[in-house]
């Protein structure tokens, strides 16, 4: 797995302060942005608020933590499922709006079938037929997305209570979960630490770490759904998306990769230039987008993976990640049965996901970047969602 060093950290900080497609709120030069981003994270005077959020199915009391930065951006996170419940950012007029789909108490997230805002694992995305072989032993997982395994199984990481530690000086929340050997069929006791940091430049930075006492596959991601219109548009079909990927992992009819890295050029999957989400969505057999892109130069350092623009409000979101892939999903399966923030009904295409990750079914695909970690190794990945406006 990737190991961090001083040079890689500097590259991350530099990218946090730079934007390649639009000048977001607070632009004042790359060096200045990097310095302010770091300074705000370390010395923020904003108080991290904590309040009750309800009771988990196992009876544990759940808390909600609110992070605010000096620009007025607000992020709310609960220790149930390490879920990002709310992201509020300003539009081009300076009006704060809710850009993440979610609920106002923990009951809305049980059982959280759409995985709104959660950390999914132990393995995000699909594993074919719920089986993989590691070091000569076959492991069997739940086929909760028949005929395949999806997002860690029946009780994945977004359906358990994590231990939370507010980090006041960093304006961050550190969440820890220990997944026991055999949980959902996976080998090894896996200790997972996820740290959410709200920077002074309206970036939500997510650092993932994990260690194990036995070889095991690990693939962690955040499953937030975004609608940058903050309620002005009921779907994301007019959002403009750019994905810095020339290939995607071609799949069979059950969304399991065939092993082919197929070119996006000439297909409805080409977002190498800014493209309206709804422009070609009717060419996809009516299921919308749900596929893994091979991030250009991904998997070695923090790189710019995707940009989303919302024309009516001017909001822009950039995604930077160290992961080799990013799953683009347009919420085809939302059907109007869920009602969330501001009494909003979530219908088909109500939000979009950009889930930075390792490739689906990597434990069964030798040609894909390895998702296996072993004792003495550390899983370390970072993803940044940076928000701003385009005038």
C-alpha positions as CSV (number, residue, x, y, z in Angstrom):
1,X,0.0,0.0,0.0
2,X,1.0,3.6,-0.3
3,X,3.4,5.0,2.3
4,X,3.5,8.7,3.1
5,X,6.7,10.7,3.3
6,X,7.6,14.4,3.7
7,X,7.5,15.1,-0.1
8,X,4.1,13.5,-0.5
9,X,2.7,15.6,2.4
10,X,4.0,18.8,0.8
11,X,2.3,17.8,-2.5
12,X,-1.0,17.3,-0.6
13,X,-0.8,20.7,1.0
14,X,0.0,22.4,-2.3
15,X,-2.9,20.8,-4.0
16,X,-5.2,21.8,-1.2
17,X,-4.5,25.4,-1.9
18,X,-4.7,25.3,-5.7
19,X,-7.5,24.9,-8.1
20,X,-7.1,24.0,-11.8
21,X,-10.5,24.9,-13.2
22,X,-12.0,27.8,-11.3
23,X,-11.0,30.4,-8.8
24,X,-13.0,29.5,-5.7
25,X,-13.8,31.8,-2.9
26,X,-10.8,33.2,-1.2
27,X,-8.3,32.8,-4.1
28,X,-5.2,34.8,-3.3
29,X,-2.4,32.8,-4.8
30,X,-1.3,29.1,-4.3
31,X,1.4,29.7,-1.7
32,X,-0.9,31.9,0.4
33,X,-3.7,29.4,0.2
34,X,-1.5,26.6,1.3
35,X,-0.2,28.5,4.2
36,X,-3.7,29.6,5.3
37,X,-5.2,26.2,4.9
38,X,-2.5,24.7,7.2
39,X,-2.7,27.6,9.7
40,X,-6.5,27.3,10.0
41,X,-6.4,23.6,10.5
42,X,-3.9,23.9,13.3
43,X,-5.1,27.0,15.2
44,X,-8.8,27.4,14.5
45,X,-10.7,29.1,17.3
46,X,-14.0,27.7,16.2
47,X,-15.5,25.5,18.8
48,X,-16.4,21.9,17.8
49,X,-19.9,21.4,19.0
50,X,-21.3,18.1,20.2
51,X,-25.0,17.2,20.7
52,X,-27.1,14.0,21.0
53,X,-28.2,12.5,17.7
54,X,-30.3,9.6,18.8
55,X,-29.8,6.0,19.7
56,X,-28.2,3.3,17.5
57,X,-29.9,0.0,16.9
58,X,-27.7,-1.7,19.5
59,X,-28.8,0.8,22.1
60,X,-25.7,3.0,22.1
61,X,-26.2,6.8,22.3
62,X,-25.0,8.6,19.2
63,X,-23.4,12.1,19.0
64,X,-23.4,14.7,16.3
65,X,-20.3,16.9,15.9
66,X,-20.4,20.3,14.1
67,X,-17.3,21.8,12.5
68,X,-17.4,25.4,11.4
69,X,-14.6,27.4,9.7
70,X,-13.9,31.2,9.6
71,X,-15.6,31.3,6.1
72,X,-18.8,30.1,7.6
73,X,-18.8,26.6,6.0
74,X,-20.5,24.0,8.3
75,X,-19.9,20.2,8.3
76,X,-21.8,17.8,10.6
77,X,-20.5,14.4,11.4
78,X,-21.9,11.6,13.5
79,X,-20.1,8.7,15.1
80,X,-22.8,6.4,13.9
81,X,-21.2,5.0,10.7
82,X,-18.7,7.9,10.6
83,X,-21.4,9.6,8.5
84,X,-21.2,13.1,7.1
85,X,-24.7,14.2,7.7
86,X,-24.6,17.8,6.4
87,X,-22.3,20.0,4.4
88,X,-23.4,23.7,4.1
89,X,-21.4,26.0,1.8
90,X,-22.1,29.5,0.3
91,X,-23.2,30.1,-3.2
92,X,-22.0,33.0,-5.4
93,X,-24.2,35.4,-3.5
94,X,-22.8,34.3,-0.2
95,X,-26.0,32.4,0.8
96,X,-25.3,29.2,2.8
97,X,-27.0,26.1,1.5
98,X,-27.2,22.3,2.2
99,X,-25.3,20.4,-0.5
100,X,-25.2,16.9,1.0
101,X,-28.2,14.5,1.1
102,X,-29.0,13.3,4.6
103,X,-31.2,13.2,7.6
104,X,-31.6,15.2,10.8
105,X,-31.4,12.3,13.3
106,X,-29.9,8.9,13.4
107,X,-33.2,7.1,12.7
108,X,-33.0,8.2,9.1
109,X,-29.7,6.4,8.7
110,X,-31.1,3.0,9.9
111,X,-30.6,0.9,8.0
112,X,-29.1,3.5,5.5
113,X,-29.6,1.5,2.4
114,X,-28.4,4.3,0.1
115,X,-25.3,4.6,2.4
116,X,-25.8,8.4,2.7
117,X,-22.6,10.1,3.8
118,X,-21.0,7.0,5.5
119,X,-17.6,5.4,5.5
120,X,-18.2,2.1,3.7
121,X,-16.0,-0.9,4.3
122,X,-14.3,-3.2,5.1
123,X,-14.4,-3.2,1.2
124,X,-16.2,-0.5,-0.6
125,X,-18.0,-1.4,-3.9
126,X,-18.4,-5.0,-5.1
127,X,-16.7,-8.3,-4.7
128,X,-17.8,-11.0,-7.2
129,X,-20.1,-13.6,-5.8
130,X,-19.0,-12.7,-2.3
131,X,-15.8,-14.8,-2.5
132,X,-12.1,-14.2,-2.7
133,X,-9.0,-16.3,-2.1
134,X,-6.1,-15.0,-0.1
135,X,-2.9,-16.9,0.7
136,X,-4.6,-20.1,-0.4
137,X,-7.7,-19.8,1.8
138,X,-11.1,-19.0,0.4
139,X,-13.3,-16.5,2.2
140,X,-17.0,-16.2,1.9
141,X,-18.9,-12.9,2.3
142,X,-22.6,-11.9,2.3
143,X,-24.1,-11.5,-1.2
144,X,-26.1,-8.5,-0.1
145,X,-26.2,-7.1,-3.7
146,X,-27.1,-10.4,-5.3
147,X,-25.2,-12.1,-6.7
148,X,-22.3,-10.0,-5.3
149,X,-21.0,-8.5,-2.1
150,X,-21.3,-4.8,-1.7
151,X,-19.9,-2.1,0.7
152,X,-18.8,-4.5,3.5
153,X,-21.9,-6.6,3.7
154,X,-25.0,-6.6,5.8
155,X,-23.5,-4.6,8.7
156,X,-20.8,-2.5,7.0
157,X,-18.8,0.3,8.6
158,X,-21.5,2.8,8.0
159,X,-23.9,0.9,10.3
160,X,-21.8,0.7,13.5
161,X,-20.9,3.1,16.2
162,X,-17.3,4.5,16.1
163,X,-15.3,6.0,18.9
164,X,-15.0,9.8,18.3
165,X,-12.3,12.2,19.4
166,X,-12.7,15.9,18.6
167,X,-9.4,17.6,17.7
168,X,-10.0,21.2,18.6
169,X,-6.7,22.7,17.3
170,X,-7.0,20.9,13.9
171,X,-10.7,21.6,13.6
172,X,-11.1,17.9,13.0
173,X,-12.9,14.8,14.3
174,X,-10.9,11.5,14.6
175,X,-13.1,8.4,14.4
176,X,-11.9,4.9,15.3
177,X,-13.4,1.5,14.7
178,X,-12.0,-2.0,15.4
179,X,-13.4,-4.6,13.0
180,X,-12.9,-8.0,14.6
181,X,-11.5,-11.1,12.8
182,X,-14.3,-12.8,11.0
183,X,-16.6,-9.8,11.0
184,X,-18.8,-10.0,7.8
185,X,-16.5,-12.9,6.8
186,X,-13.2,-10.9,6.5
187,X,-10.0,-12.1,8.0
188,X,-8.0,-10.2,10.6
189,X,-8.6,-7.7,13.4
190,X,-8.6,-4.4,11.5
191,X,-8.2,-1.1,13.3
192,X,-9.5,1.8,11.2
193,X,-9.0,5.5,11.9
194,X,-10.7,8.1,9.8
195,X,-10.0,11.8,10.4
196,X,-12.3,14.5,9.0
197,X,-10.7,18.0,8.9
198,X,-12.5,21.2,7.8
199,X,-9.9,23.6,6.5
200,X,-10.0,27.4,6.3
201,X,-10.3,27.1,2.5
202,X,-13.6,25.3,2.5
203,X,-12.1,21.8,2.0
204,X,-13.3,18.7,3.8
205,X,-10.2,16.5,4.1
206,X,-10.6,12.8,4.8
207,X,-7.6,10.8,6.0
208,X,-8.0,7.1,6.2
209,X,-5.6,4.7,8.1
210,X,-5.9,1.0,8.9
211,X,-3.7,-1.7,10.3
212,X,-4.3,-5.5,10.7
213,X,-3.0,-8.5,12.4
214,X,-3.8,-10.8,9.4
215,X,-3.7,-10.3,5.7
216,X,-7.0,-8.8,4.5
217,X,-8.5,-6.7,1.7
218,X,-9.2,-3.1,2.6
219,X,-11.0,-0.5,0.5
220,X,-12.5,2.5,2.3
221,X,-14.4,5.4,0.9
222,X,-17.0,8.1,1.8
223,X,-20.4,7.7,0.2
224,X,-21.7,11.2,0.4
225,X,-24.4,12.3,-2.2
226,X,-24.0,15.9,-3.4
227,X,-26.5,18.3,-4.9
228,X,-24.7,21.7,-5.2
229,X,-27.9,23.5,-6.0
230,X,-28.9,23.3,-2.3
231,X,-32.5,22.6,-3.1
232,X,-32.9,24.9,-6.1
233,X,-32.8,21.9,-8.4
234,X,-34.4,18.5,-7.4
235,X,-31.9,16.5,-9.4
236,X,-28.3,16.8,-10.6
237,X,-28.9,16.4,-14.3
238,X,-27.8,20.0,-15.0
239,X,-24.6,19.7,-12.9
240,X,-21.5,19.9,-15.0
241,X,-18.9,17.2,-14.3
242,X,-15.3,16.7,-15.3
243,X,-13.5,13.5,-14.5
244,X,-9.8,13.3,-15.0
245,X,-9.8,9.7,-16.3
246,X,-9.2,8.3,-19.8
247,X,-10.3,4.8,-18.8
248,X,-12.9,3.0,-16.8
249,X,-13.2,-0.6,-15.5
250,X,-15.6,-2.3,-17.9
251,X,-18.1,-4.5,-16.1
252,X,-20.5,-7.3,-16.7
253,X,-24.3,-7.0,-16.2
254,X,-23.9,-7.3,-12.4
255,X,-21.3,-4.4,-12.3
256,X,-18.3,-6.7,-11.7
257,X,-15.2,-5.7,-13.6
258,X,-14.3,-7.9,-16.6
259,X,-10.6,-7.0,-16.1
260,X,-10.6,-4.7,-19.1
261,X,-9.6,-1.0,-18.7
262,X,-11.8,0.4,-21.4
263,X,-11.3,3.9,-23.0
264,X,-13.9,6.5,-22.3
265,X,-13.4,8.2,-25.6
266,X,-16.4,7.8,-27.9
267,X,-18.6,6.5,-25.1
268,X,-21.3,8.1,-22.9
269,X,-18.8,7.7,-20.1
270,X,-16.5,10.4,-21.4
271,X,-16.2,13.3,-18.9
272,X,-12.7,14.4,-19.8
273,X,-14.2,17.7,-20.7
274,X,-16.9,19.5,-18.7
275,X,-20.2,17.8,-19.5
276,X,-23.8,18.1,-18.2
277,X,-24.7,15.0,-16.3
278,X,-28.0,14.6,-18.2
279,X,-26.6,15.1,-21.6
280,X,-26.1,11.4,-22.4
281,X,-27.7,9.7,-19.4
282,X,-30.6,8.3,-21.6
283,X,-28.0,6.3,-23.5
284,X,-27.2,4.1,-20.5
285,X,-30.1,1.6,-20.6
286,X,-32.0,3.8,-18.1
287,X,-29.7,3.1,-15.1
288,X,-27.7,6.3,-14.9
289,X,-24.0,6.4,-14.1
290,X,-22.5,3.8,-11.7
291,X,-19.0,2.9,-12.7
292,X,-15.4,3.2,-11.6
293,X,-13.0,5.5,-13.4
294,X,-9.3,5.0,-13.5
295,X,-8.0,8.3,-12.2
296,X,-5.3,9.8,-14.4
297,X,-1.9,9.4,-12.6
298,X,-3.9,8.1,-9.6
299,X,-2.7,5.9,-6.8
300,X,0.7,7.5,-6.0
301,X,0.1,11.0,-4.7
302,X,-2.8,13.4,-4.2
303,X,-4.2,14.3,-7.6
304,X,-7.1,16.2,-9.0
305,X,-9.7,13.6,-9.9
306,X,-12.9,15.4,-10.6
307,X,-14.8,18.7,-10.7
308,X,-18.5,19.4,-10.3
309,X,-20.1,22.8,-11.2
310,X,-23.7,23.9,-10.5
311,X,-24.7,26.7,-12.9
312,X,-27.6,28.2,-11.0
313,X,-25.8,28.8,-7.7
314,X,-22.2,29.0,-9.0
315,X,-21.0,26.4,-6.5
316,X,-18.0,24.3,-7.5
317,X,-16.7,21.1,-5.9
318,X,-13.3,19.6,-6.6
319,X,-12.2,16.1,-5.6
320,X,-8.5,15.3,-5.0
321,X,-7.4,11.9,-3.9
322,X,-4.5,9.5,-3.5
323,X,-6.8,6.6,-4.6
324,X,-6.4,5.0,-8.0
325,X,-10.1,5.0,-8.8
326,X,-13.3,7.0,-8.4
327,X,-16.8,5.7,-8.6
328,X,-19.3,8.0,-10.3
329,X,-22.9,7.2,-9.2
330,X,-26.0,9.3,-10.0
331,X,-28.5,7.8,-7.6
332,X,-30.8,6.0,-10.0
333,X,-32.1,3.8,-7.2
334,X,-33.5,6.7,-5.1
335,X,-37.3,6.4,-5.5
336,X,-39.0,9.1,-3.5
337,X,-39.5,7.0,-0.4
338,X,-36.9,9.0,1.7
339,X,-37.3,12.5,3.0
340,X,-34.3,14.3,4.4
341,X,-32.9,17.8,5.1
342,X,-35.4,20.7,4.7
343,X,-38.2,18.2,4.1
344,X,-36.7,17.3,0.8
345,X,-37.9,14.1,-1.0
346,X,-35.1,12.3,-2.6
347,X,-36.1,11.0,-6.0
348,X,-34.1,9.5,-8.8
349,X,-31.0,11.5,-9.6
350,X,-31.4,13.7,-6.5
351,X,-27.6,13.6,-5.8
352,X,-24.4,12.4,-7.2
353,X,-21.5,10.5,-5.6
354,X,-17.8,10.6,-6.4
355,X,-16.3,7.8,-4.3
356,X,-12.6,7.7,-4.3
357,X,-11.5,4.1,-4.0
358,X,-9.5,1.1,-5.1
359,X,-11.1,-0.7,-8.1
360,X,-14.1,-3.0,-7.6
361,X,-13.4,-6.7,-7.1
362,X,-9.7,-6.1,-6.7
363,X,-9.2,-9.1,-4.4
364,X,-10.1,-11.3,-7.5
365,X,-8.3,-9.2,-10.1
366,X,-4.6,-9.7,-10.1
367,X,-4.0,-6.9,-12.7
368,X,-5.7,-4.3,-10.6
369,X,-3.8,-2.3,-7.9
370,X,-3.6,-4.4,-4.8
371,X,-6.1,-3.8,-2.0
372,X,-4.4,-6.3,0.4
373,X,-2.6,-5.1,3.5
374,X,-0.6,-7.3,5.9
375,X,0.6,-7.2,9.4
376,X,3.2,-4.4,9.8
377,X,1.8,-2.4,6.9
378,X,-0.4,0.6,7.1
379,X,-3.3,1.4,4.7
380,X,-3.1,5.2,4.2
381,X,-5.2,7.2,1.8
382,X,-6.5,10.8,1.6
383,X,-9.4,12.4,-0.3
384,X,-10.3,16.1,-0.3
385,X,-13.6,17.7,-1.3
386,X,-13.0,21.4,-1.9
387,X,-15.9,23.8,-2.2
388,X,-16.2,27.3,-3.7
389,X,-17.9,29.3,-6.4
390,X,-17.4,30.2,-10.0
391,X,-18.5,33.7,-10.8
